[in-house]
Amino acid sequence: MRSILGATAKELASSISIARETIWQHKLLQPRVAIVLGSGLGALADYVEHPVEIAYIDLAGFPRTSAAG
């Protein structure tokens, strides 16, 4: 069965695992929580203490976005 993202649960789990490894490659960065902000939600980042930004395009295993902004 395909998810709303067009991937099977196994494919989605694999993509998440690959993204986690990408994030953990940043020195000293092993977050307990991650927030993925789409267009329109960027202002929420202003309320996060010590944010680390990783561009969505840099998350290996994730599809490329098509939304502007």
N, CA, C and O atoms as a GROMACS GRO file, in nm:
protein
  276
    1MET      N    1   0.084  -0.118   0.000
    1MET     CA    2   0.000   0.000   0.000
    1MET      C    3   0.089   0.124   0.000
    1MET      O    4   0.192   0.128   0.068
    2ARG      N    5   0.050   0.224  -0.075
    2ARG     CA    6   0.125   0.349  -0.085
    2ARG      C    7   0.070   0.451   0.015
    2ARG      O    8  -0.050   0.455   0.042
    3SER      N    9   0.160   0.533   0.069
    3SER     CA   10   0.120   0.639   0.162
    3SER      C   11   0.077   0.761   0.082
    3SER      O   12   0.081   0.761  -0.041
    4ILE      N   13   0.036   0.864   0.153
    4ILE     CA   14  -0.003   0.988   0.085
    4ILE      C   15   0.116   1.053   0.015
    4ILE      O   16   0.097   1.138  -0.071
    5LEU      N   17   0.236   1.014   0.051
    5LEU     CA   18   0.355   1.068  -0.013
    5LEU      C   19   0.395   0.988  -0.136
    5LEU      O   20   0.495   1.018  -0.201
    6GLY      N   21   0.318   0.885  -0.168
    6GLY     CA   22   0.348   0.803  -0.284
    6GLY      C   23   0.452   0.696  -0.260
    6GLY      O   24   0.498   0.632  -0.354
    7ALA      N   25   0.490   0.674  -0.136
    7ALA     CA   26   0.590   0.573  -0.101
    7ALA      C   27   0.528   0.469  -0.009
    7ALA      O   28   0.433   0.498   0.063
    8THR      N   29   0.582   0.350  -0.013
    8THR     CA   30   0.537   0.248   0.081
    8THR      C   31   0.593   0.282   0.219
    8THR      O   32   0.684   0.364   0.231
    9ALA      N   33   0.538   0.220   0.320
    9ALA     CA   34   0.588   0.243   0.456
    9ALA      C   35   0.736   0.207   0.466
    9ALA      O   36   0.812   0.276   0.532
   10LYS      N   37   0.776   0.100   0.399
   10LYS     CA   38   0.916   0.058   0.402
   10LYS      C   39   1.005   0.162   0.334
   10LYS      O   40   1.114   0.193   0.383
   11GLU      N   41   0.960   0.215   0.221
   11GLU     CA   42   1.037   0.318   0.150
   11GLU      C   43   1.047   0.446   0.234
   11GLU      O   44   1.153   0.509   0.239
   12LEU      N   45   0.938   0.483   0.299
   12LEU     CA   46   0.938   0.603   0.384
   12LEU      C   47   1.032   0.585   0.503
   12LEU      O   48   1.106   0.676   0.537
   13ALA      N   49   1.028   0.468   0.566
   13ALA     CA   50   1.117   0.440   0.679
   13ALA      C   51   1.262   0.446   0.636
   13ALA      O   52   1.348   0.496   0.709
   14SER      N   53   1.291   0.395   0.517
   14SER     CA   54   1.427   0.400   0.464
   14SER      C   55   1.472   0.544   0.441
   14SER      O   56   1.585   0.580   0.474
   15SER      N   57   1.384   0.626   0.385
   15SER     CA   58   1.416   0.767   0.360
   15SER      C   59   1.443   0.840   0.491
   15SER      O   60   1.534   0.922   0.499
   16ILE      N   61   1.363   0.811   0.592
   16ILE     CA   62   1.381   0.875   0.723
   16ILE      C   63   1.514   0.834   0.783
   16ILE      O   64   1.585   0.916   0.841
   17SER      N   65   1.549   0.707   0.771
   17SER     CA   66   1.676   0.658   0.824
   17SER      C   67   1.794   0.726   0.754
   17SER      O   68   1.891   0.765   0.820
   18ILE      N   69   1.786   0.739   0.623
   18ILE     CA   70   1.893   0.806   0.548
   18ILE      C   71   1.904   0.952   0.589
   18ILE      O   72   2.014   1.003   0.605
   19ALA      N   73   1.791   1.018   0.605
   19ALA     CA   74   1.792   1.159   0.647
   19ALA      C   75   1.852   1.173   0.787
   19ALA      O   76   1.929   1.266   0.813
   20ARG      N   77   1.818   1.081   0.876
   20ARG     CA   78   1.874   1.085   1.012
   20ARG      C   79   2.026   1.077   1.007
   20ARG      O   80   2.095   1.152   1.078
   21GLU      N   81   2.078   0.988   0.926
   21GLU     CA   82   2.224   0.976   0.914
   21GLU      C   83   2.285   1.104   0.858
   21GLU      O   84   2.393   1.144   0.901
   22THR      N   85   2.217   1.167   0.763
   22THR     CA   86   2.264   1.293   0.707
   22THR      C   87   2.272   1.400   0.816
   22THR      O   88   2.370   1.473   0.826
   23ILE      N   89   2.168   1.408   0.898
   23ILE     CA   90   2.164   1.507   1.007
   23ILE      C   91   2.275   1.479   1.108
   23ILE      O   92   2.341   1.571   1.154
   24TRP      N   93   2.294   1.353   1.143
   24TRP     CA   94   2.394   1.317   1.243
   24TRP      C   95   2.536   1.337   1.194
   24TRP      O   96   2.630   1.334   1.274
   25GLN      N   97   2.556   1.358   1.065
   25GLN     CA   98   2.690   1.384   1.014
   25GLN      C   99   2.740   1.523   1.053
   25GLN      O  100   2.860   1.550   1.047
   26HIS      N  101   2.648   1.612   1.094
   26HIS     CA  102   2.690   1.744   1.141
   26HIS      C  103   2.756   1.725   1.278
   26HIS      O  104   2.703   1.657   1.365
   27LYS      N  105   2.871   1.785   1.295
   27LYS     CA  106   2.944   1.768   1.421
   27LYS      C  107   2.859   1.804   1.541
   27LYS      O  108   2.792   1.908   1.543
   28LEU      N  109   2.862   1.719   1.639
   28LEU     CA  110   2.796   1.739   1.768
   28LEU      C  111   2.645   1.755   1.758
   28LEU      O  112   2.583   1.804   1.853
   29LEU      N  113   2.586   1.717   1.647
   29LEU     CA  114   2.442   1.734   1.632
   29LEU      C  115   2.373   1.598   1.632
   29LEU      O  116   2.379   1.523   1.535
   30GLN      N  117   2.307   1.568   1.743
   30GLN     CA  118   2.226   1.448   1.753
   30GLN      C  119   2.095   1.489   1.822
   30GLN      O  120   2.076   1.466   1.941
   31PRO      N  121   2.007   1.550   1.744
   31PRO     CA  122   1.884   1.605   1.804
   31PRO      C  123   1.788   1.499   1.856
   31PRO      O  124   1.787   1.386   1.807
   32ARG      N  125   1.710   1.537   1.954
   32ARG     CA  126   1.603   1.451   2.003
   32ARG      C  127   1.474   1.483   1.930
   32ARG      O  128   1.383   1.400   1.922
   33VAL      N  129   1.466   1.604   1.876
   33VAL     CA  130   1.346   1.650   1.807
   33VAL      C  131   1.388   1.723   1.681
   33VAL      O  132   1.486   1.797   1.680
   34ALA      N  133   1.314   1.702   1.574
   34ALA     CA  134   1.336   1.775   1.450
   34ALA      C  135   1.202   1.831   1.404
   34ALA      O  136   1.098   1.766   1.417
   35ILE      N  137   1.205   1.950   1.350
   35ILE     CA  138   1.085   2.014   1.297
   35ILE      C  139   1.112   2.046   1.151
   35ILE      O  140   1.207   2.116   1.118
   36VAL      N  141   1.028   1.993   1.064
   36VAL     CA  142   1.039   2.023   0.922
   36VAL      C  143   0.935   2.130   0.892
   36VAL      O  144   0.815   2.108   0.906
   37LEU      N  145   0.984   2.246   0.850
   37LEU     CA  146   0.894   2.358   0.824
   37LEU      C  147   0.879   2.379   0.675
   37LEU      O  148   0.978   2.393   0.603
   38GLY      N  149   0.757   2.382   0.629
   38GLY     CA  150   0.730   2.410   0.489
   38GLY      C  151   0.708   2.559   0.468
   38GLY      O  152   0.721   2.639   0.561
   39SER      N  153   0.676   2.594   0.346
   39SER     CA  154   0.651   2.735   0.317
   39SER      C  155   0.533   2.782   0.402
   39SER      O  156   0.434   2.710   0.418
   40GLY      N  157   0.544   2.900   0.455
   40GLY     CA  158   0.438   2.955   0.539
   40GLY      C  159   0.459   2.932   0.688
   40GLY      O  160   0.393   2.995   0.770
   41LEU      N  161   0.551   2.842   0.725
   41LEU     CA  162   0.574   2.813   0.866
   41LEU      C  163   0.712   2.857   0.914
   41LEU      O  164   0.749   2.832   1.028
   42GLY      N  165   0.788   2.921   0.827
   42GLY     CA  166   0.924   2.961   0.860
   42GLY      C  167   0.936   3.050   0.982
   42GLY      O  168   1.037   3.046   1.052
   43ALA      N  169   0.833   3.130   1.011
   43ALA     CA  170   0.837   3.220   1.126
   43ALA      C  171   0.843   3.143   1.257
   43ALA      O  172   0.889   3.196   1.358
   44LEU      N  173   0.797   3.019   1.258
   44LEU     CA  174   0.804   2.937   1.379
   44LEU      C  175   0.948   2.917   1.425
   44LEU      O  176   0.973   2.904   1.544
   45ALA      N  177   1.040   2.916   1.331
   45ALA     CA  178   1.182   2.898   1.364
   45ALA      C  179   1.235   3.010   1.453
   45ALA      O  180   1.334   2.992   1.524
   46ASP      N  181   1.171   3.127   1.449
   46ASP     CA  182   1.213   3.239   1.533
   46ASP      C  183   1.198   3.209   1.681
   46ASP      O  184   1.258   3.276   1.764
   47TYR      N  185   1.118   3.110   1.715
   47TYR     CA  186   1.092   3.076   1.854
   47TYR      C  187   1.175   2.958   1.904
   47TYR      O  188   1.161   2.916   2.019
   48VAL      N  189   1.260   2.905   1.820
   48VAL     CA  190   1.342   2.790   1.856
   48VAL      C  191   1.477   2.838   1.908
   48VAL      O  192   1.545   2.916   1.841
   49GLU      N  193   1.516   2.791   2.026
   49GLU     CA  194   1.647   2.826   2.081
   49GLU      C  195   1.754   2.738   2.017
   49GLU      O  196   1.736   2.617   2.004
   50HIS      N  197   1.862   2.797   1.977
   50HIS     CA  198   1.976   2.728   1.918
   50HIS      C  199   1.937   2.644   1.796
   50HIS      O  200   1.968   2.525   1.789
   51PRO      N  201   1.868   2.706   1.700
   51PRO     CA  202   1.827   2.628   1.582
   51PRO      C  203   1.946   2.591   1.494
   51PRO      O  204   2.045   2.664   1.487
   52VAL      N  205   1.934   2.481   1.428
   52VAL     CA  206   2.030   2.439   1.326
   52VAL      C  207   1.948   2.418   1.199
   52VAL      O  208   1.854   2.339   1.198
   53GLU      N  209   1.986   2.488   1.095
   53GLU     CA  210   1.912   2.476   0.970
   53GLU      C  211   1.983   2.382   0.874
   53GLU      O  212   2.103   2.395   0.851
   54ILE      N  213   1.909   2.290   0.820
   54ILE     CA  214   1.959   2.200   0.716
   54ILE      C  215   1.858   2.210   0.603
   54ILE      O  216   1.739   2.181   0.621
   55ALA      N  217   1.904   2.251   0.487
   55ALA     CA  218   1.813   2.267   0.374
   55ALA      C  219   1.751   2.133   0.338
   55ALA      O  220   1.819   2.030   0.340
   56TYR      N  221   1.625   2.134   0.304
   56TYR     CA  222   1.552   2.012   0.268
   56TYR      C  223   1.622   1.939   0.155
   56TYR      O  224   1.625   1.816   0.152
   57ILE      N  225   1.678   2.015   0.062
   57ILE     CA  226   1.747   1.955  -0.053
   57ILE      C  227   1.870   1.874  -0.009
   57ILE      O  228   1.915   1.786  -0.081
   58ASP      N  229   1.923   1.906   0.110
   58ASP     CA  230   2.041   1.837   0.161
   58ASP      C  231   2.007   1.708   0.236
   58ASP      O  232   2.098   1.635   0.276
   59LEU      N  233   1.880   1.679   0.254
   59LEU     CA  234   1.840   1.557   0.323
   59LEU      C  235   1.833   1.443   0.222
   59LEU      O  236   1.735   1.430   0.148
   60ALA      N  237   1.936   1.363   0.221
   60ALA     CA  238   1.943   1.251   0.127
   60ALA      C  239   1.824   1.158   0.148
   60ALA      O  240   1.783   1.132   0.261
   61GLY      N  241   1.770   1.110   0.038
   61GLY     CA  242   1.660   1.018   0.046
   61GLY      C  243   1.522   1.083   0.044
   61GLY      O  244   1.422   1.013   0.033
   62PHE      N  245   1.518   1.214   0.053
   62PHE     CA  246   1.389   1.283   0.051
   62PHE      C  247   1.363   1.338  -0.089
   62PHE      O  248   1.456   1.377  -0.159
   63PRO      N  249   1.236   1.340  -0.131
   63PRO     CA  250   1.205   1.392  -0.264
   63PRO      C  251   1.230   1.542  -0.271
   63PRO      O  252   1.228   1.611  -0.170
   64ARG      N  253   1.254   1.591  -0.389
   64ARG     CA  254   1.274   1.734  -0.409
   64ARG      C  255   1.141   1.805  -0.398
   64ARG      O  256   1.038   1.754  -0.444
   65THR      N  257   1.141   1.924  -0.338
   65THR     CA  258   1.018   1.999  -0.324
   65THR      C  259   0.982   2.067  -0.454
   65THR      O  260   1.067   2.092  -0.539
   66SER      N  261   0.854   2.097  -0.468
   66SER     CA  262   0.810   2.168  -0.587
   66SER      C  263   0.740   2.298  -0.552
   66SER      O  264   0.704   2.375  -0.641
   67ALA      N  265   0.722   2.322  -0.422
   67ALA     CA  266   0.654   2.444  -0.378
   67ALA      C  267   0.752   2.560  -0.377
   67ALA      O  268   0.866   2.546  -0.334
   68ALA      N  269   0.706   2.674  -0.422
   68ALA     CA  270   0.789   2.795  -0.418
   68ALA      C  271   0.788   2.850  -0.277
   68ALA      O  272   0.690   2.838  -0.204
   69GLY      N  273   0.901   2.913  -0.237
   69GLY     CA  274   0.903   2.980  -0.108
   69GLY      C  275   0.988   2.920  -0.008
   69GLY      O  276   0.995   2.969   0.105
   0.00000   0.00000   0.00000
